[in-house]
Amino acid sequence: MKTPPVNPKVIATLPVFLSVCLAALLIRHFHLTQEAIPLVLGIIAGGLVDLDNRLTGRLKNLFFTLLAFSISSISVKLTYGQPVTFAATMTLLAFLFTVLGTVGLRYRTISFGTLAVAVYTTLSHHPGENWYTSTLMILIGTSMYSVLAVLCHIVFPHRPVQENMANAYAALGDYLDAKAGFFDPDEVGQFEQQQIRLAMSNHKLIAVFNLCRSALFYRMRGQHRHPRTSRMLRYYFAAQDIHERASSSHIQYQDMVEKLKNSDLIYRYQRLLELQAQACRNIAASLRDNEPYVYDERLARANKGLKQSIEYYAATHPGGVDVHALQRLAANLRGVNYQLSHLESGLDQEHDSEATRIANTETSGLANIIRSIRSQLTLESAIFRHAVRMAIITLVCCAIVEGFNLSLGYWIWLTALFVCQPNYSATQSRLKQRIVGTVLGVFVGSLLPYFTPSLETKLIVVVLATTLFYFFRTNKYSFSTFFITIQALTSFSIAGMDTAAALPWRVVDTIIGCALAWAAVSYLWPDWHYLALNQTGAKAIKSEAGYLRSILKQLENGKIDDVGYRSSRRKAHESAAALSSTVSDMSSEPDKYGSKLQTGFSLLKINYSMMGYISALGAYRSQMKQSEDDAGFLDLFFAAAYSLTDLLETADIPDEEAFRQEYETLQHQLEQLQELAADGHNEQSSVLWQQLVMMANLLKPSREAIQQAEAQA
């Protein structure tokens, strides 16, 4: 069955829309005006914890969700009205559930929803009702949403994975565009900015790749693999191969552009990369429209023109840029073309093949979960600091509400829960949007009573506002806050509460909640006191060493994209992305980070240069040839390469004498390799030697940058 080209956000919003419509019908038919608030809040909570998964995985998530929601809501009902016990219980829940989020995405998502349910239960409490009424309504609302989400999954089973893949190719297109900037002769003096732009593009790309990997992993856990899943798996591996080739560095770009700036050759490289970037965006569009991708023949013509231009340059500039390096660069781009042209015609590999497996990064088993949580119980962990902040915020909110006897004061807690994020920059961005959205929502909400005189019209507003809140919640937070404010005020009106009196308190409580969130991230173990730039940089370089070691093993034994190789490559890129994120956070707060900022940029540039040289060897695996004539060179090459890997792994160890001795040994090996490469007149030897030399040249700068970061820590 062909899935219609429907906006994926509309598909994702369907379960919320349908479940709120069903809730509205139940409220109207059975006159459940008092139960309206917890019923709709239960639907919202179900939407907040919804995770894409196969059918059995969704049912498993639902079981854990209902269990966690029950514990949270019942804890509120049993302690509400006992200020000390209630505050202590909620504080403990806030800490425990936030820390539980360290285990994995599923636990983190359910934990956040569970805390939201605690606040929802508090806000929907009505004097005189049975103790179980709110809890039951919240669980019914969550179950309604989950059942309809499963039905939508059955109708559109592959759209979430396909949308993730479309996002990956769109991000890959942006990355290729950033790489094309290296070949712009008019931007010769902007090389440093281009490196930073590429690093930030890579950070976004790795985040999207991780979402794709998770989605595919959950879909592949069963015995049967759907043909659509196999197709998306092929797209995923093709994207990874393109990324590795695009990450490769075969030449010093700055020198090359300077020498070729008056030649058409540099423009041909740039144009081919830009065409490939556009091809990736075309793939994203075809996935979203559910149409097969059609390869653009302009790519083949551009590749042919580049080849001819290289041949002409070689004939007319015998003393110019290294022609072999230009040819390797062109061959790498030709490999990207190959992946793009064979995307739809590739043959699926065997289901149990090592090359089609995806690494499991989810923590499972009680012992492993406990070990994972225990490892985070230190102030050096951002998640632990966030958990302590959330516990303190919860305690302060409870004290404010009880101390001033605020009837709807727990809006303060709700605001702080949604606004307070693990880092300062994200919190600051959210609190501004929250205040703006709330103020506008209150203004519009104050006018709604004139247009919604009946229960039916109020229910229509609840349906629309809840649906639009969910639609905008991931990309327009101010919009989502605006609509959820309207939804809350209308729901209170349905329940018979005085909304006019609640309007100013909604704004005041929002401002107080935002202020608490801001104070928490600013004064309770702020990020800039724990920003371990030296540790993040060292981890990135050590991950690169693991990636290089995996490549060397494959150069020795033959190329195979097994799960071990892909995992080492992924870890290297994730560590590089973490460094990019750290530097990005620093650059948003230059006054707080001071001199650390320049060191961060230096580490970032070195890291991505090293990643480029290593990736070039990874892309070269399929061309590697072993012969008796090259045996002497290869023996020495692998010895030198593993020595370099050892030096990368110990880049943060302050033993200068040991480093100096090993570095001198490596330089001696490289000199011998250069002689063997020159004597053999072998292009392969030249390639391997050159990549090793470029990596070795970054050893001292990387070590110095880490030491400088340690001195500033």
Number of C-alpha atoms within 10 A of each C-alpha: 5 7 13 12 13 12 12 17 13 12 17 21 20 19 25 28 23 17 25 27 19 15 23 24 15 15 20 14 9 8 13 17 18 21 22 26 26 27 29 29 27 30 27 28 26 31 20 18 22 22 19 22 25 21 16 12 16 18 15 11 21 21 13 14 27 19 13 18 27 19 16 26 25 18 18 25 20 13 16 18 11 10 15 14 14 19 22 16 18 22 22 19 23 28 21 17 22 27 24 23 20 21 19 15 14 17 21 18 18 28 25 20 25 29 24 25 29 24 23 25 27 21 19 22 22 15 7 6 11 11 16 12 19 29 29 18 21 31 26 20 25 28 20 22 29 25 16 17 26 20 14 16 21 12 12 17 18 19 23 20 23 24 21 25 28 26 23 29 28 22 25 31 27 22 25 26 21 23 23 23 21 22 26 19 20 11 16 19 11 13 16 14 13 19 21 20 17 24 25 21 22 26 22 18 24 24 16 21 23 15 16 23 21 22 21 24 20 17 21 21 13 12 7 9 12 13 10 13 17 19 16 21 23 19 23 19 17 19 22 19 19 25 21 22 24 24 24 24 24 23 21 11 14 17 11 19 22 17 14 17 17 11 13 13 22 22 19 19 22 20 20 25 27 21 20 25 24 20 24 25 21 20 27 25 19 16 22 21 17 17 14 12 18 14 17 16 10 12 23 16 12 17 21 12 16 22 19 13 17 20 13 12 18 17 10 10 11 10 8 12 17 13 17 17 18 19 16 18 20 18 17 22 20 19 17 22 23 15 18 23 19 12 20 15 7 13 11 12 12 9 14 8 10 14 17 19 18 20 15 13 11 12 17 13 8 9 9 12 17 14 13 18 16 12 12 18 15 11 13 15 14 18 21 24 26 24 25 22 26 27 22 19 24 28 21 17 24 22 15 16 18 18 10 9 10 13 12 15 24 23 25 30 28 24 24 28 21 17 25 27 23 19 18 21 16 13 21 18 13 19 26 15 18 23 21 16 21 26 21 19 26 24 16 15 23 17 10 17 16 8 9 15 10 10 17 15 15 20 24 16 19 25 22 16 22 26 26 21 25 24 21 17 16 9 9 12 21 23 23 25 25 26 29 24 27 25 27 22 24 28 25 18 18 24 18 11 14 12 21 14 9 17 18 14 19 23 21 18 21 26 21 18 29 28 17 24 28 21 16 23 22 16 10 14 17 18 21 16 11 14 19 17 24 23 16 21 29 28 21 27 31 23 24 28 25 21 26 27 20 18 24 21 15 18 22 15 12 16 18 15 16 15 17 17 21 21 19 20 23 19 19 23 24 21 23 28 24 19 28 30 16 19 24 17 20 24 18 12 14 12 10 14 18 13 12 20 22 16 20 26 22 16 30 26 20 21 23 26 21 25 27 22 22 28 25 25 25 25 23 21 19 13 11 16 11 13 8 8 9 16 11 12 21 21 12 15 21 16 14 22 25 17 17 24 23 16 23 26 19 16 24 22 14 11 10 9 9 11 17 12 11 16 18 11 14 21 17 13 17 21 13 14 25 18 11 20 21 12 10 15 10 12 14 18 20 19 18 21 22 20 21 20 19 18 20 22 12 16 18 16 14 24 23 16 24 26 19 17 24 14 10 15 15
